[in-house]
Amino acid sequence: MKKLSLIMPVYNVKSELMELLFQLKGLDLKDIEIIFIDDGSTDGSAELLESFNESVMHGNMTIISQCNKGVSAARNAGLIESTAEFIWFIDPDDLINIDLLGVVFDSLDKYDLIQFSYDRFSQLGDIEWEKHIPSKNITSLTKNNLFKKLATEEVEDYPWAHIAKKSLYVDNNLIFPVGRKYEDMATTYKLFQSAEKIGYFNVPLVYYRQREGSTVHTPTNQYLDDCSYDEIPD
């Protein structure tokens, strides 16, 4: 069994996708599996994934194609496909710090869940890759302290802001609610509640791309209903 699954739902992000693909090229795939779910893209994202997988990754990525069902359904499909012990959901228009990933990867056996920080960026030139020197400063948190950090916005509830054991999702029937916006809020607190051994890495592992028109930046009248959504559907 591989140690970590990187699960990435893709929908019409061709212009940003290549930047992440070249980062993934540098990973040691001995203990990592890469899963993309093309959620009915119409901009050439699917073709880019297939071409990159064949010519650069030599078929070592898993690509699932489905009709457009939304990010929750795509993440659920990736969760079912994954075979690794730990899960990390990544948004394909964001970037990751490969050097810091090694620090987290080496600590996975100590925890059920590792929560980490992130920085925002709009252009590649905004990122200070050398700003954070890799160091083994993952600290243990109690469940209460993690929830306090969530309540005070010291940590985020985005799925890409933590790596967690797959068993936390499977054993607790944690799936992303299809058809809901702000689906993170319907799952993350239950994931936190299920974790017993929690690590906190207070340096950015993710660089979060600021995009106009994204769900996070365009709240609608559906916001209150979706944020209060509590039941995970069968």
Residue frames as a rotation matrix with the C-alpha (Angstrom) as fourth column:
MET 1
0.570 0.821 0.000 0.00
0.821 -0.570 0.000 0.00
0.000 0.000 -1.000 0.00
LYS 2
-0.268 -0.631 0.728 1.23
0.555 -0.719 -0.419 3.48
0.788 0.291 0.543 -0.85
LYS 3
-0.655 -0.112 -0.748 1.48
0.743 -0.275 -0.610 6.04
-0.138 -0.955 0.263 1.91
LEU 4
-0.415 0.401 -0.817 -0.24
0.048 -0.887 -0.460 9.08
-0.909 -0.230 0.348 0.36
SER 5
-0.125 0.471 0.873 -2.87
0.988 0.139 0.066 9.77
-0.090 0.871 -0.483 -2.30
LEU 6
-0.788 -0.018 -0.615 -2.95
-0.024 -0.998 0.061 13.20
-0.615 0.063 0.786 -3.92
ILE 7
-0.241 0.821 0.518 -6.53
0.921 0.361 -0.143 13.65
-0.305 0.443 -0.843 -5.17
MET 8
-0.766 -0.149 -0.625 -7.24
0.009 -0.975 0.221 16.55
-0.642 0.163 0.749 -7.52
PRO 9
0.221 0.885 0.410 -10.63
0.722 0.134 -0.679 17.38
-0.656 0.446 -0.609 -9.08
VAL 10
-0.815 -0.558 -0.157 -10.23
0.263 -0.597 0.758 19.20
-0.517 0.576 0.633 -12.39
TYR 11
0.280 0.869 0.407 -12.75
0.877 -0.060 -0.477 21.41
-0.390 0.490 -0.779 -14.14
ASN 12
0.684 0.063 0.726 -11.67
0.580 -0.651 -0.490 23.94
0.442 0.756 -0.482 -16.78
VAL 13
0.831 -0.496 -0.252 -8.34
-0.117 -0.598 0.793 24.99
-0.544 -0.629 -0.555 -15.25
LYS 14
0.715 -0.558 0.420 -6.06
0.694 0.499 -0.519 24.34
0.080 0.662 0.745 -18.23
SER 15
0.575 -0.497 0.650 -4.37
-0.021 -0.803 -0.595 27.73
0.818 0.329 -0.473 -18.01
GLU 16
0.362 -0.428 0.828 -3.20
-0.915 -0.334 0.228 27.05
0.179 -0.840 -0.512 -14.42
LEU 17
0.953 0.201 0.226 -2.93
-0.262 0.923 0.281 23.26
-0.152 -0.327 0.933 -14.43
MET 18
0.656 -0.736 -0.167 0.48
0.226 0.403 -0.887 22.95
0.720 0.544 0.431 -16.06
GLU 19
0.021 -0.664 0.747 2.18
-0.690 -0.551 -0.470 24.78
0.724 -0.505 -0.470 -13.20
LEU 20
0.372 0.175 0.911 1.00
-0.858 0.439 0.266 22.15
-0.353 -0.881 0.314 -10.71
LEU 21
0.998 0.031 -0.051 1.79
-0.050 0.899 -0.434 19.27
0.033 0.436 0.899 -13.09
PHE 22
0.351 -0.936 -0.016 5.42
-0.076 -0.012 -0.997 20.27
0.933 0.351 -0.075 -13.30
GLN 23
-0.066 -0.312 0.948 5.59
-0.976 -0.177 -0.126 20.35
0.207 -0.934 -0.293 -9.51
LEU 24
0.696 0.428 0.577 4.20
-0.568 0.820 0.076 16.82
-0.440 -0.380 0.813 -9.35
LYS 25
0.781 -0.467 -0.415 6.84
-0.185 0.462 -0.867 15.72
0.597 0.754 0.275 -11.82
GLY 26
-0.140 -0.937 0.319 9.42
-0.606 -0.174 -0.777 16.16
0.783 -0.302 -0.543 -9.05
LEU 27
0.367 0.350 0.862 7.76
-0.921 0.264 0.286 13.77
-0.127 -0.899 0.420 -6.60
ASP 28
-0.845 -0.527 -0.088 9.11
-0.527 0.849 -0.025 10.36
0.088 0.025 -0.996 -5.70
LEU 29
0.017 0.973 -0.228 6.15
-0.916 0.107 0.386 8.16
0.400 0.203 0.894 -6.65
LYS 30
-0.709 -0.327 -0.625 7.34
-0.108 0.926 -0.362 5.10
0.697 -0.189 -0.692 -4.77
ASP 31
-0.767 0.400 -0.502 5.03
0.630 0.321 -0.707 5.91
-0.122 -0.859 -0.498 -1.85
ILE 32
-0.490 0.587 -0.645 2.73
-0.245 -0.802 -0.545 8.47
-0.837 -0.109 0.536 -3.48
GLU 33
-0.458 0.414 0.787 -0.14
0.862 0.422 0.280 7.99
-0.216 0.806 -0.550 -5.91
ILE 34
-0.845 0.143 -0.516 -1.55
-0.218 -0.972 0.089 10.82
-0.489 0.187 0.852 -8.02
ILE 35
-0.424 0.797 0.429 -5.25
0.861 0.502 -0.081 10.80
-0.280 0.335 -0.900 -8.90
PHE 36
-0.919 0.230 -0.321 -6.94
-0.308 -0.926 0.219 13.35
-0.247 0.300 0.921 -11.14
ILE 37
-0.278 0.895 0.349 -10.70
0.754 0.429 -0.498 13.43
-0.595 0.125 -0.794 -11.65
ASP 38
-0.998 0.020 0.055 -11.70
0.024 -0.725 0.688 15.31
0.054 0.688 0.724 -14.78
ASP 39
-0.465 0.870 -0.164 -15.17
0.418 0.053 -0.907 16.60
-0.780 -0.490 -0.388 -13.98
GLY 40
0.373 0.682 0.629 -16.37
0.852 0.016 -0.523 17.12
-0.366 0.732 -0.575 -17.54
SER 41
-0.163 -0.515 -0.841 -13.87
0.096 -0.857 0.506 19.83
-0.982 0.002 0.189 -18.54
THR 42
0.709 0.458 0.536 -14.47
0.594 0.022 -0.804 21.53
-0.380 0.889 -0.256 -21.89
ASP 43
0.862 -0.389 -0.325 -11.33
-0.436 -0.896 -0.083 23.68
-0.259 0.214 -0.942 -22.13
GLY 44
0.510 -0.700 -0.500 -8.75
-0.325 0.381 -0.865 21.00
0.796 0.604 -0.033 -22.94
SER 45
0.134 -0.450 0.883 -7.83
-0.990 -0.033 0.134 20.20
-0.031 -0.892 -0.451 -19.33
ALA 46
0.713 0.207 0.670 -8.56
-0.295 0.955 0.019 16.50
-0.636 -0.211 0.742 -19.85
GLU 47
0.920 -0.388 0.061 -6.40
0.203 0.335 -0.920 16.34
0.337 0.859 0.387 -22.98
LEU 48
0.286 -0.839 0.463 -3.57
-0.691 -0.516 -0.507 18.11
0.664 -0.175 -0.727 -21.16
LEU 49
0.302 -0.118 0.946 -3.72
-0.844 0.429 0.323 15.58
-0.444 -0.896 0.030 -18.32
GLU 50
0.895 0.092 0.437 -3.64
0.070 0.938 -0.340 12.61
-0.441 0.334 0.833 -20.70
SER 51
0.759 -0.643 0.103 -0.76
0.017 -0.139 -0.990 14.04
0.651 0.753 -0.095 -22.69
PHE 52
0.171 -0.705 0.688 1.27
-0.893 -0.406 -0.195 14.88
0.417 -0.581 -0.699 -19.58
ASN 53
0.518 0.098 0.850 0.62
-0.617 0.731 0.292 11.48
-0.592 -0.676 0.439 -18.07
GLU 54
0.946 -0.101 0.308 1.79
0.268 0.780 -0.565 9.68
-0.183 0.617 0.765 -21.19
SER 55
0.644 -0.698 0.313 4.77
0.201 -0.240 -0.950 11.82
0.738 0.675 -0.014 -22.18
VAL 56
-0.032 -0.658 0.752 6.14
-0.633 -0.569 -0.525 12.97
0.773 -0.493 -0.399 -18.81
MET 57
-0.007 0.110 0.994 4.74
-0.976 0.216 -0.031 10.73
-0.218 -0.970 0.106 -16.06
HIS 58
-0.743 -0.376 -0.554 4.92
-0.566 0.794 0.220 7.52
0.357 0.477 -0.803 -18.12
GLY 59
-0.104 0.854 -0.510 1.41
-0.134 0.496 0.858 6.50
0.986 0.157 0.063 -17.15
ASN 60
-0.698 -0.288 -0.656 1.99
0.536 0.398 -0.745 6.78
0.475 -0.871 -0.124 -13.40
MET 61
-0.834 0.540 0.111 -0.98
-0.506 -0.670 -0.543 9.09
-0.219 -0.509 0.832 -12.80
THR 62
-0.605 0.758 0.244 -4.54
0.754 0.644 -0.128 7.83
-0.254 0.107 -0.961 -12.50
ILE 63
-0.913 0.353 -0.206 -7.05
-0.397 -0.885 0.244 9.88
-0.096 0.305 0.948 -14.48
ILE 64
-0.515 0.838 0.179 -10.78
0.705 0.533 -0.468 9.41
-0.487 -0.115 -0.866 -13.96
SER 65
-0.961 0.269 0.065 -13.20
-0.164 -0.744 0.647 11.04
0.222 0.611 0.760 -16.40
GLN 66
-0.468 0.874 -0.130 -16.80
0.805 0.361 -0.471 11.76
-0.365 -0.325 -0.872 -15.52
CYS 67
-0.007 0.541 0.841 -19.56
0.637 -0.646 0.420 14.05
0.771 0.539 -0.340 -16.67
ASN 68
-0.657 -0.326 0.680 -19.78
-0.152 -0.826 -0.543 17.30
0.738 -0.460 0.494 -14.76
LYS 69
0.227 0.709 -0.667 -21.09
0.612 0.429 0.664 16.58
0.757 -0.560 -0.337 -11.26
GLY 70
0.772 0.018 0.635 -19.26
-0.353 -0.819 0.453 19.19
0.528 -0.574 -0.626 -9.19
VAL 71
-0.139 -0.973 0.183 -16.21
-0.696 -0.035 -0.717 19.22
0.704 -0.227 -0.672 -6.96
SER 72
-0.015 0.167 0.986 -17.82
-0.923 0.378 -0.078 17.16
-0.385 -0.911 0.148 -4.17
ALA 73
0.900 0.393 0.190 -18.64
-0.281 0.855 -0.436 14.26
-0.333 0.339 0.880 -6.50
ALA 74
0.587 -0.758 -0.284 -15.15
-0.299 0.124 -0.946 14.47
0.753 0.640 -0.154 -7.99
ARG 75
-0.288 -0.696 0.658 -13.50
-0.900 -0.037 -0.433 14.28
0.326 -0.718 -0.616 -4.57
ASN 76
0.323 0.487 0.811 -15.73
-0.731 0.672 -0.113 11.37
-0.601 -0.557 0.573 -3.59
ALA 77
0.970 0.011 -0.243 -14.73
-0.190 0.656 -0.730 9.52
0.151 0.755 0.638 -6.77
GLY 78
0.153 -0.988 -0.013 -11.07
-0.506 -0.067 -0.860 10.07
0.849 0.138 -0.510 -5.98
LEU 79
-0.163 -0.143 0.976 -11.55
-0.979 0.149 -0.142 8.86
-0.125 -0.978 -0.164 -2.42
ILE 80
0.760 0.498 0.418 -13.07
-0.426 0.867 -0.258 5.62
-0.491 0.018 0.871 -3.70
GLU 81
0.854 -0.442 -0.273 -10.24
-0.116 0.351 -0.929 5.15
0.506 0.826 0.248 -6.21
SER 82
0.183 -0.877 0.445 -7.42
-0.868 -0.356 -0.345 5.81
0.461 -0.323 -0.826 -3.74
THR 83
0.659 -0.050 -0.751 -5.43
0.178 0.980 0.091 2.92
0.731 -0.194 0.655 -2.33
ALA 84
-0.375 -0.909 0.181 -3.09
0.085 -0.228 -0.970 4.81
0.923 -0.348 0.163 0.01
GLU 85
-0.327 0.164 -0.931 -3.17
0.918 0.287 -0.272 5.13
0.223 -0.944 -0.245 3.79
PHE 86
-0.348 0.130 -0.928 -3.43
0.449 -0.846 -0.287 8.94
-0.823 -0.516 0.236 3.79
ILE 87
0.217 0.556 0.802 -5.47
0.974 -0.177 -0.141 11.34
0.063 0.812 -0.580 1.66
TRP 88
-0.493 -0.256 -0.831 -4.68
0.312 -0.944 0.106 14.87
-0.812 -0.207 0.546 0.53
PHE 89
0.440 0.688 0.577 -7.22
0.864 -0.151 -0.480 16.75
-0.243 0.710 -0.661 -1.58
ILE 90
-0.544 -0.683 -0.487 -5.51
0.416 -0.724 0.551 19.41
-0.728 0.097 0.678 -3.70
ASP 91
0.671 0.698 -0.251 -7.10
0.149 -0.458 -0.876 22.06
-0.727 0.551 -0.411 -5.90
PRO 92
0.318 -0.604 0.731 -5.42
0.902 0.431 -0.037 21.96
-0.293 0.671 0.681 -9.34
ASP 93
0.582 -0.137 0.802 -5.07
0.370 -0.833 -0.411 25.73
0.724 0.536 -0.434 -9.67
ASP 94
0.896 -0.345 0.279 -3.09
-0.418 -0.444 0.793 25.94
-0.150 -0.827 -0.542 -6.41
LEU 95
0.258 -0.881 -0.397 0.58
-0.339 0.302 -0.891 25.08
0.905 0.364 -0.221 -5.88
ILE 96
0.987 0.021 -0.160 2.40
0.133 0.459 0.878 23.09
0.092 -0.888 0.450 -3.21
ASN 97
0.385 -0.905 0.181 5.79
-0.919 -0.394 -0.014 23.42
0.084 -0.161 -0.983 -1.57
ILE 98
0.658 -0.125 -0.743 7.54
-0.169 0.936 -0.308 20.18
0.734 0.328 0.595 -2.55
ASP 99
-0.420 -0.908 -0.008 10.42
-0.148 0.077 -0.986 20.71
0.896 -0.413 -0.166 -0.10
LEU 100
-0.563 0.260 0.785 8.09
-0.825 -0.229 -0.516 21.11
0.045 -0.938 0.343 2.87
LEU 101
0.521 0.776 -0.354 5.96
-0.761 0.611 0.220 18.16
0.387 0.155 0.909 1.78
GLY 102
-0.012 -0.624 -0.782 8.89
-0.022 0.782 -0.623 15.92
1.000 0.010 -0.023 2.66
VAL 103
-0.848 -0.277 0.452 8.79
-0.411 -0.195 -0.891 17.12
0.335 -0.941 0.052 6.28
VAL 104
-0.044 0.928 0.370 5.08
-0.982 0.027 -0.185 16.30
-0.182 -0.371 0.911 6.56
PHE 105
0.476 0.223 -0.851 5.42
-0.575 0.811 -0.109 13.00
0.666 0.541 0.514 4.72
ASP 106
-0.424 -0.771 -0.475 8.09
-0.064 0.548 -0.834 11.80
0.903 -0.323 -0.282 7.14
SER 107
-0.901 0.101 0.422 5.78
-0.434 -0.185 -0.882 12.54
-0.011 -0.978 0.210 10.10
LEU 108
-0.175 0.936 -0.307 2.60
-0.750 0.075 0.657 10.85
0.638 0.345 0.688 8.83
ASP 109
-0.211 0.076 -0.975 3.09
0.255 0.967 0.020 7.71
0.944 -0.244 -0.223 10.90
LYS 110
-0.928 -0.224 -0.298 2.81
0.339 -0.173 -0.925 9.75
0.155 -0.959 0.236 14.09
TYR 111
-0.728 0.641 -0.244 -0.63
-0.420 -0.698 -0.580 11.25
-0.542 -0.320 0.777 13.37
ASP 112
-0.170 0.787 0.593 -4.15
0.731 0.505 -0.460 10.61
-0.661 0.355 -0.661 12.10
LEU 113
0.708 0.438 0.554 -4.32
0.684 -0.620 -0.383 14.12
0.176 0.651 -0.739 10.67
ILE 114
-0.404 -0.800 -0.444 -1.82
0.794 -0.547 0.263 16.91
-0.453 -0.246 0.857 10.02
GLN 115
0.767 0.638 0.063 -3.17
0.617 -0.707 -0.347 20.43
-0.177 0.305 -0.936 9.59
PHE 116
-0.326 -0.945 -0.004 -0.97
0.890 -0.308 0.337 23.05
-0.320 0.107 0.942 7.91
SER 117
0.072 0.244 -0.967 -0.84
0.110 -0.966 -0.236 26.67
-0.991 -0.089 -0.097 6.91
TYR 118
0.167 0.000 0.986 -0.92
0.977 0.137 -0.165 28.35
-0.135 0.991 0.023 3.50
ASP 119
-0.568 -0.284 -0.772 -0.10
0.145 -0.958 0.246 31.57
-0.810 0.028 0.586 1.68
ARG 120
0.601 0.787 0.142 -2.16
0.378 -0.123 -0.917 33.37
-0.704 0.605 -0.372 -0.96
PHE 121
-0.610 -0.753 -0.245 -0.90
0.139 -0.407 0.903 34.39
-0.780 0.517 0.353 -4.40
SER 122
0.573 0.744 -0.344 -2.18
-0.225 -0.261 -0.939 35.79
-0.788 0.615 0.018 -7.67
GLN 123
0.761 -0.438 -0.479 0.94
-0.516 0.041 -0.856 35.50
0.394 0.898 -0.195 -9.85
LEU 124
0.696 -0.542 -0.471 3.89
0.557 0.821 -0.122 33.13
0.453 -0.177 0.874 -9.60
GLY 125
-0.201 -0.840 0.504 6.13
0.269 -0.542 -0.796 36.09
0.942 -0.024 0.335 -8.81
ASP 126
0.369 0.424 0.827 4.22
-0.649 -0.520 0.555 36.61
0.666 -0.741 0.083 -5.56
ILE 127
0.962 0.085 -0.261 5.53
0.083 0.815 0.573 33.35
0.261 -0.573 0.777 -4.07
GLU 128
0.212 -0.912 0.352 8.61
-0.936 -0.293 -0.196 33.46
0.282 -0.288 -0.915 -1.84
TRP 129
0.662 0.112 -0.741 9.63
-0.154 0.988 0.012 29.82
0.734 0.107 0.671 -2.11
GLU 130
-0.216 -0.869 -0.445 12.66
0.435 0.323 -0.841 30.28
0.874 -0.375 0.308 0.16
LYS 131
-0.007 0.264 0.964 10.77
-0.594 -0.777 0.209 32.20
0.804 -0.571 0.163 2.83
HIS 132
0.660 0.329 0.676 10.20
-0.745 0.403 0.532 29.14
-0.097 -0.854 0.511 4.99
ILE 133
-0.380 -0.868 -0.320 13.18
-0.834 0.471 -0.287 26.93
0.400 0.157 -0.903 5.71
PRO 134
0.397 0.562 -0.726 12.13
-0.220 0.826 0.519 23.29
0.891 -0.047 0.451 6.15
SER 135
-0.687 -0.555 0.469 12.34
-0.608 0.087 -0.789 22.27
0.398 -0.827 -0.397 9.77
LYS 136
-0.488 0.501 -0.715 10.79
0.431 0.851 0.301 19.55
0.759 -0.161 -0.631 11.88
ASN 137
-0.974 0.152 0.168 8.41
-0.226 -0.627 -0.746 21.84
-0.008 -0.764 0.645 13.71
ILE 138
-0.169 0.937 -0.306 5.24
-0.167 0.279 0.946 19.76
0.971 0.211 0.109 13.49
THR 139
-0.864 -0.080 0.497 3.62
-0.491 -0.081 -0.867 20.00
0.110 -0.993 0.031 16.91
SER 140
-0.687 0.649 -0.327 0.92
0.623 0.758 0.196 17.90
0.375 -0.069 -0.924 18.50
LEU 141
-0.689 0.571 0.446 -2.51
-0.609 -0.790 0.071 19.41
0.393 -0.223 0.892 19.19
THR 142
-0.753 0.614 0.237 -5.42
0.226 0.579 -0.783 18.27
-0.619 -0.536 -0.575 21.27
LYS 143
-0.400 0.709 0.581 -8.77
0.888 0.143 0.437 18.08
0.227 0.691 -0.686 19.55
ASN 144
0.526 0.621 -0.581 -10.01
0.770 -0.637 0.018 21.03
-0.359 -0.457 -0.814 21.62
ASN 145
-0.115 -0.656 -0.746 -7.05
0.111 -0.755 0.646 23.18
-0.987 -0.009 0.159 20.58
LEU 146
-0.858 -0.164 0.486 -7.61
0.475 0.105 0.874 22.34
-0.194 0.981 -0.012 16.92
PHE 147
0.052 0.961 0.273 -11.25
0.967 -0.117 0.228 23.41
0.251 0.252 -0.935 17.15
LYS 148
0.452 0.036 -0.891 -10.20
0.496 -0.840 0.217 26.62
-0.741 -0.541 -0.398 18.91
LYS 149
-0.616 -0.741 -0.269 -7.82
0.114 -0.422 0.900 27.39
-0.780 0.523 0.344 16.05
LEU 150
-0.641 0.472 0.605 -10.62
0.745 0.193 0.638 26.70
0.185 0.860 -0.476 13.58
ALA 151
0.390 0.868 -0.307 -13.00
0.918 -0.393 0.057 28.98
-0.072 -0.304 -0.950 15.49
THR 152
0.459 -0.299 -0.837 -10.45
0.155 -0.900 0.406 31.82
-0.875 -0.317 -0.367 15.58
GLU 153
0.998 0.036 -0.049 -9.47
-0.045 -0.095 -0.994 31.27
-0.040 0.995 -0.093 11.91
GLU 154
0.179 -0.980 0.086 -5.91
-0.753 -0.080 0.653 30.26
-0.634 -0.182 -0.752 12.75
VAL 155
-0.834 -0.318 0.451 -6.56
0.051 0.770 0.637 27.20
-0.549 0.554 -0.626 10.58
GLU 156
-0.437 0.660 -0.612 -8.90
-0.897 -0.370 0.242 26.72
-0.066 0.654 0.753 7.64
ASP 157
0.044 0.552 0.833 -11.54
-0.362 0.786 -0.502 24.10
-0.931 -0.279 0.234 6.93
TYR 158
0.381 0.042 -0.924 -10.52
-0.925 0.023 -0.380 23.65
0.005 0.999 0.047 3.29
PRO 159
0.976 0.020 0.219 -9.85
-0.032 0.998 0.053 20.00
-0.217 -0.059 0.974 2.35
TRP 160
0.578 -0.812 0.079 -6.44
0.312 0.130 -0.941 20.98
0.754 0.569 0.328 0.98
ALA 161
0.242 -0.474 0.847 -5.38
-0.708 -0.682 -0.180 22.35
0.663 -0.556 -0.501 4.38
HIS 162
0.126 -0.245 0.961 -4.86
-0.844 0.482 0.233 18.93
-0.521 -0.841 -0.146 5.94
ILE 163
-0.352 -0.221 -0.909 -3.67
-0.595 0.803 0.035 15.41
0.723 0.553 -0.414 5.20
ALA 164
-0.007 0.472 0.881 -5.71
-0.959 0.247 -0.139 12.72
-0.284 -0.846 0.451 6.94
LYS 165
-0.843 -0.222 0.490 -5.92
-0.175 0.974 0.140 8.97
-0.509 0.032 -0.860 7.16
LYS 166
-0.678 0.620 -0.395 -8.30
-0.426 0.107 0.899 7.48
0.599 0.777 0.191 4.64
SER 167
-0.600 0.438 -0.670 -9.80
0.634 0.771 -0.064 5.43
0.488 -0.463 -0.740 7.44
LEU 168
-0.802 0.328 -0.499 -11.14
0.192 -0.650 -0.736 8.62
-0.565 -0.686 0.458 9.05
TYR 169
-0.574 0.600 -0.558 -13.27
-0.817 -0.465 0.341 9.19
-0.055 0.652 0.757 5.96
VAL 170
-0.492 0.349 -0.797 -14.24
-0.310 0.786 0.535 5.56
0.813 0.511 -0.278 5.40
ASP 171
-0.741 0.149 -0.655 -14.92
0.577 0.641 -0.506 4.47
0.345 -0.753 -0.561 8.98
ASN 172
-0.627 0.488 -0.608 -17.03
0.310 -0.559 -0.769 7.57
-0.715 -0.670 0.200 9.67
ASN 173
0.037 0.678 0.735 -18.84
0.969 0.154 -0.191 7.67
-0.243 0.719 -0.651 6.32
LEU 174
0.133 -0.078 -0.988 -17.40
0.106 -0.990 0.093 11.10
-0.985 -0.117 -0.124 5.58
ILE 175
-0.288 -0.156 0.945 -18.14
0.950 0.075 0.302 12.07
-0.118 0.985 0.127 2.00
PHE 176
-0.929 -0.080 -0.363 -18.55
0.053 -0.995 0.083 15.49
-0.367 0.058 0.928 0.43
PRO 177
-0.080 0.995 0.062 -22.21
0.381 0.088 -0.920 16.52
-0.921 -0.050 -0.386 0.00
VAL 178
-0.724 -0.169 0.669 -22.98
0.683 -0.040 0.729 16.70
-0.096 0.985 0.144 -3.70
GLY 179
0.001 0.745 0.667 -24.79
0.752 -0.440 0.491 19.80
0.659 0.501 -0.561 -4.92
ARG 180
0.833 0.235 -0.502 -23.74
0.535 -0.577 0.618 22.00
-0.144 -0.783 -0.606 -2.02
LYS 181
0.329 -0.749 0.576 -21.40
0.000 -0.610 -0.793 24.96
0.944 0.261 -0.200 -2.02
TYR 182
-0.040 -0.449 0.892 -19.05
-0.909 -0.355 -0.219 25.45
0.416 -0.820 -0.394 0.94
GLU 183
0.676 0.344 -0.652 -18.93
-0.219 0.938 0.268 21.66
0.704 -0.039 0.709 1.18
ASP 184
-0.386 -0.910 -0.154 -15.83
0.007 0.164 -0.986 21.95
0.923 -0.382 -0.057 3.37
MET 185
-0.546 0.196 0.815 -17.93
-0.791 -0.442 -0.423 23.05
0.277 -0.875 0.396 6.32
ALA 186
0.541 0.841 -0.011 -20.07
-0.807 0.523 0.275 19.91
0.237 -0.140 0.961 6.10
THR 187
0.760 -0.279 -0.587 -17.12
0.146 0.953 -0.265 17.54
0.634 0.115 0.765 6.42
THR 188
-0.117 -0.974 0.192 -14.09
-0.100 -0.181 -0.978 19.14
0.988 -0.134 -0.076 8.08
TYR 189
-0.142 0.039 0.989 -15.46
-0.946 -0.299 -0.124 19.45
0.290 -0.954 0.079 11.60
LYS 190
0.864 0.458 0.208 -16.50
-0.496 0.845 0.199 15.78
-0.085 -0.275 0.958 11.52
LEU 191
0.558 -0.761 -0.331 -13.05
0.207 0.514 -0.832 14.83
0.803 0.396 0.444 10.28
PHE 192
-0.308 -0.661 0.684 -11.48
-0.510 -0.493 -0.705 16.81
0.803 -0.566 -0.185 13.12
GLN 193
0.286 0.524 0.802 -13.81
-0.958 0.135 0.254 15.18
0.024 -0.841 0.540 15.61
SER 194
0.970 0.152 -0.191 -12.79
-0.175 0.979 -0.108 11.72
0.170 0.138 0.976 14.38
ALA 195
0.261 -0.957 -0.126 -9.02
-0.017 0.126 -0.992 12.29
0.965 0.261 0.017 14.62
GLU 196
0.920 0.006 -0.391 -7.23
0.380 0.227 0.897 11.26
0.094 -0.974 0.206 17.80
LYS 197
0.089 -0.960 -0.265 -3.60
0.699 -0.130 0.703 12.09
-0.710 -0.248 0.659 16.99
ILE 198
0.873 0.362 0.326 -3.36
0.487 -0.658 -0.574 15.55
0.007 0.660 -0.752 15.44
GLY 199
-0.198 -0.968 -0.151 -0.30
0.887 -0.243 0.394 17.38
-0.418 -0.056 0.907 14.13
TYR 200
0.877 0.428 -0.219 0.02
0.325 -0.864 -0.386 21.07
-0.354 0.267 -0.896 13.29
PHE 201
-0.160 -0.910 0.382 2.57
0.955 -0.044 0.294 22.40
-0.251 0.412 0.876 10.80
ASN 202
0.577 0.496 -0.650 2.53
0.473 -0.851 -0.229 26.18
-0.666 -0.175 -0.725 11.06
VAL 203
-0.523 -0.624 -0.581 4.24
-0.248 -0.540 0.804 26.92
-0.815 0.565 0.128 7.76
PRO 204
0.311 0.753 -0.579 2.61
-0.791 -0.132 -0.597 27.10
-0.526 0.645 0.555 4.31
LEU 205
-0.465 -0.351 0.813 2.44
0.146 0.875 0.461 23.81
-0.873 0.333 -0.356 2.47
VAL 206
0.069 0.604 0.794 -0.07
0.976 0.126 -0.180 25.21
-0.209 0.787 -0.581 -0.03
TYR 207
-0.878 -0.177 -0.445 -0.03
0.063 -0.964 0.258 28.36
-0.474 0.198 0.858 -2.11
TYR 208
-0.133 0.975 0.177 -3.67
0.739 0.216 -0.639 29.31
-0.661 0.046 -0.749 -2.62
ARG 209
-0.842 -0.216 0.494 -4.41
0.528 -0.516 0.675 31.04
0.109 0.829 0.549 -5.92
GLN 210
-0.367 0.706 -0.605 -6.71
0.107 -0.614 -0.782 34.04
-0.924 -0.352 0.150 -5.76
ARG 211
-0.879 0.149 0.452 -9.12
0.469 0.104 0.877 33.82
0.084 0.983 -0.161 -8.70
GLU 212
-0.706 0.689 -0.165 -11.94
-0.629 -0.716 -0.301 36.23
-0.326 -0.109 0.939 -9.40
GLY 213
-0.024 0.832 -0.555 -15.28
-0.910 0.212 0.357 34.50
0.414 0.513 0.752 -9.66
SER 214
-0.743 -0.255 -0.619 -14.36
-0.037 0.938 -0.343 31.51
0.668 -0.233 -0.707 -7.50
THR 215
0.170 0.877 -0.449 -16.98
0.483 0.323 0.814 30.06
0.859 -0.355 -0.369 -5.15
VAL 216
-0.139 -0.286 -0.948 -15.17
0.990 -0.055 -0.128 31.35
-0.016 -0.957 0.291 -2.08
HIS 217
-0.864 -0.323 -0.387 -15.26
0.338 -0.941 0.031 34.92
-0.374 -0.104 0.922 -3.35
THR 218
-0.753 0.658 -0.012 -18.81
-0.427 -0.475 0.770 34.95
0.501 0.585 0.638 -4.73
PRO 219
-0.893 0.447 0.052 -21.25
0.207 0.511 -0.834 34.13
-0.399 -0.734 -0.549 -1.94
THR 220
-0.676 0.736 0.039 -24.90
-0.129 -0.170 0.977 33.69
0.725 0.656 0.210 -2.96
ASN 221
-0.006 0.786 0.618 -28.27
-0.935 -0.223 0.275 33.33
0.354 -0.576 0.737 -1.27
GLN 222
0.644 0.205 -0.737 -27.52
-0.110 0.978 0.176 29.61
0.757 -0.032 0.653 -0.98
TYR 223
-0.310 -0.935 0.173 -24.67
-0.335 -0.063 -0.940 30.37
0.890 -0.350 -0.294 1.44
LEU 224
-0.313 0.190 0.930 -26.61
-0.949 -0.107 -0.298 30.10
0.043 -0.976 0.214 4.71
ASP 225
0.761 0.647 0.046 -28.34
-0.647 0.762 -0.023 26.86
-0.050 -0.012 0.999 3.76
ASP 226
0.615 -0.573 -0.542 -25.10
-0.017 0.677 -0.736 25.24
0.789 0.461 0.407 2.62
CYS 227
-0.405 -0.801 0.440 -23.09
-0.488 -0.218 -0.845 26.39
0.773 -0.557 -0.302 5.61
SER 228
-0.178 0.404 0.897 -25.67
-0.964 0.109 -0.241 24.91
-0.195 -0.908 0.370 7.97
TYR 229
0.486 0.350 -0.801 -25.78
-0.617 0.787 -0.030 21.59
0.620 0.509 0.598 6.12
ASP 230
0.021 -0.441 0.897 -25.16
-0.971 0.203 0.123 18.86
-0.236 -0.874 -0.424 8.66
GLU 231
0.535 0.264 0.803 -26.18
-0.239 0.959 -0.156 15.47
-0.811 -0.108 0.575 7.33
ILE 232
-0.596 -0.720 -0.355 -23.82
-0.648 0.170 0.742 13.55
-0.474 0.673 -0.568 5.08
PRO 233
0.380 0.842 -0.383 -25.94
-0.915 0.280 -0.291 11.91
-0.138 0.461 0.877 2.37
ASP 234
0.341 -0.193 0.920 -25.81
-0.070 0.971 0.230 8.17
-0.938 -0.142 0.317 1.73
